[in-house]
Every structure is written in structure tokens, then in C-alpha cells.
Amino acid sequence: MQKNVVIVVDDDLTILELLRYQITDAVGSNCDVELATSGSEVDELLKSLKIQSRIATVLVTDYFLDDCTGIDIIQRVLKVYPACSTVLLTGQHQRDVERISTSDVTPDRYFSKPWNSFELKSHLNNLIAKSSEASNGPE
């Protein structure tokens, strides 16, 4: 059985690698971590995941990217994986939240940069546990 996937999107390679490390540390035994730096890379990743019959369980994305916003990324992922949980990272929390409030899509959780790694890891563990319970059904 293949592991579920956490998709991580940020156009800053240093932050992307830090997120990969922290997320792998938190949920790597239960999920694969796939990285993307742009909307176009996310599109290619989604195609690849579908071909491989893999499921994106969690999306972690930055708000500002070179070619789109984190909201655009969330919309793309939710079209393919409607049950995917979404986490948005933002460097300008209040202003970004105000922009998002006019959007049709709302992330499940926000983290301001710099984020607290313990809180992020804990939140991701909870999301993965809930996803596993939902896919396994009641015992």
C-alpha cells in the first residue's frame, strides 16, 4: 500500500527545504513529502500523483509565489483531492488573511512566518491521524 502524500509549495528553496525536513520529521513514517516551487510544478505533480494512484492528504503552501498565490494552489489541489487538508503559510498574516476573506476558498489553518515548528508538526500529525481514521473507517 502506498503512503499518502503531503504536498509542500514554496518558491524560496531555503524555506522549502526547511519545511521538507520538519514535515518529514513529523509525518514521514506515514506520508511521502512532495515538493513544488510554483503553480506549474504543482500541476505536474498532481498529474503524476493521479497516474500513480497516490492521494494528497495535506497541502502546505506559501501565500505569495512567483506565478500564483497559495489560494490558487489550494483551488488546484482541491479540484483533484477534495478531502485534502490545507495549510497556508504567510509572511504578512493580517493583510493576507484579509485578501483571503474575499476568496471562495479558505485554508483549514494559517501559520505566520516564522512558524513555530512544534505547532506545525503537531497540527500535521493530527491531520494525518484524522485522515487515516477516515480512510480506515470505524473500528
C-alpha positions as CSV (number, residue, x, y, z in Angstrom):
1,M,0.0,0.0,0.0
2,Q,1.3,3.4,-1.0
3,K,1.7,6.2,1.6
4,N,-0.4,9.3,1.4
5,V,1.3,12.4,0.2
6,V,1.9,15.8,1.8
7,I,2.4,18.4,-0.9
8,V,4.7,21.4,0.1
9,V,4.9,24.5,-2.0
10,D,7.2,27.5,-1.6
11,D,9.3,29.4,-4.1
12,D,12.0,30.1,-1.6
13,L,14.3,27.0,-1.8
14,T,15.7,27.5,1.7
15,I,12.2,27.6,3.3
16,L,11.1,24.7,1.1
17,E,14.0,22.5,2.3
18,L,13.3,23.5,6.0
19,L,9.6,22.6,5.5
20,R,10.6,19.3,3.9
21,Y,12.9,18.5,6.9
22,Q,10.3,19.4,9.5
23,I,7.4,17.7,7.8
24,T,9.4,14.5,7.1
25,D,10.4,14.5,10.7
26,A,6.8,14.9,11.8
27,V,4.9,12.6,9.5
28,G,7.5,10.9,7.2
29,S,6.8,7.5,8.6
30,N,3.1,7.8,7.5
31,C,3.4,10.0,4.4
32,D,5.6,10.9,1.5
33,V,6.6,14.5,1.1
34,E,6.5,16.0,-2.4
35,L,7.9,19.5,-3.1
36,A,7.0,22.2,-5.7
37,T,8.2,25.7,-6.2
38,S,5.4,27.0,-8.5
39,G,1.9,26.6,-9.7
40,S,3.1,24.9,-12.8
41,E,5.1,22.4,-10.8
42,V,2.0,21.7,-8.7
43,D,0.0,21.0,-11.9
44,E,2.7,18.5,-13.0
45,L,2.8,16.9,-9.5
46,L,-0.9,16.5,-9.4
47,K,-0.9,14.7,-12.8
48,S,1.9,12.4,-11.6
49,L,0.1,11.6,-8.4
50,K,-3.1,10.7,-10.2
51,I,-1.3,8.5,-12.7
52,Q,0.4,6.7,-9.8
53,S,-3.0,6.5,-7.8
54,R,-1.5,8.3,-4.9
55,I,-3.6,10.5,-2.6
56,A,-2.7,14.0,-1.5
57,T,-3.8,14.2,2.2
58,V,-2.3,17.5,3.2
59,L,-1.2,20.6,1.3
60,V,1.2,23.1,2.9
61,T,1.7,26.2,0.7
62,D,3.1,29.7,0.9
63,Y,0.7,32.6,0.1
64,F,2.9,34.5,-2.3
65,L,4.5,32.5,-5.1
66,D,6.2,33.8,-8.3
67,D,3.4,32.6,-10.6
68,C,0.3,32.5,-8.4
69,T,-1.0,32.6,-4.8
70,G,-1.4,30.0,-2.2
71,I,-5.2,30.3,-2.7
72,D,-4.7,29.4,-6.4
73,I,-2.7,26.3,-5.3
74,I,-5.4,25.3,-2.8
75,Q,-8.0,25.5,-5.5
76,R,-6.0,23.4,-7.9
77,V,-5.3,20.7,-5.3
78,L,-8.9,20.6,-4.0
79,K,-10.2,20.1,-7.6
80,V,-8.3,16.8,-7.7
81,Y,-8.4,15.9,-4.0
82,P,-11.4,17.5,-2.4
83,A,-10.7,15.9,1.0
84,C,-7.1,17.3,1.2
85,S,-6.5,19.4,4.3
86,T,-4.9,22.8,3.5
87,V,-2.3,24.8,5.5
88,L,-1.3,28.3,4.4
89,L,1.9,29.9,5.4
90,T,2.0,33.7,5.3
91,G,4.7,36.3,5.9
92,Q,2.1,39.1,6.2
93,H,-0.6,37.4,8.2
94,Q,-3.2,40.1,8.7
95,R,-3.0,41.5,5.2
96,D,-3.1,38.1,3.6
97,V,-6.0,36.9,5.7
98,E,-7.9,40.0,4.6
99,R,-7.3,39.1,1.0
100,I,-8.3,35.5,1.5
101,S,-11.5,36.5,3.2
102,T,-12.8,37.6,-0.3
103,S,-11.9,34.3,-1.8
104,D,-14.1,31.3,-2.4
105,V,-11.5,29.1,-0.7
106,T,-10.4,29.2,2.9
107,P,-7.4,27.2,4.2
108,D,-8.0,24.9,7.1
109,R,-5.2,26.6,9.1
110,Y,-2.8,29.5,8.8
111,F,0.7,29.7,10.1
112,S,2.6,33.0,10.1
113,K,6.2,33.1,9.1
114,P,8.3,32.4,11.0
115,W,6.2,29.5,12.2
116,N,6.5,27.5,15.4
117,S,7.8,24.1,14.2
118,F,6.3,22.3,17.2
119,E,2.9,23.7,16.4
120,L,3.2,22.9,12.7
121,K,4.4,19.3,13.4
122,S,1.6,18.7,15.9
123,H,-1.0,20.1,13.5
124,L,0.2,17.9,10.7
125,N,0.3,14.8,12.9
126,N,-3.4,15.5,13.8
127,L,-4.4,15.9,10.2
128,I,-2.7,12.7,9.2
129,A,-4.3,10.8,12.1
130,K,-7.7,12.1,11.1
131,S,-7.1,11.2,7.5
132,S,-6.1,7.7,8.5
133,E,-9.2,7.3,10.7
134,A,-11.4,8.5,7.9
135,S,-9.9,6.1,5.3
136,N,-10.0,3.1,7.6
137,G,-13.5,3.7,8.9
138,P,-14.8,3.0,12.4
139,E,-13.3,0.0,14.1
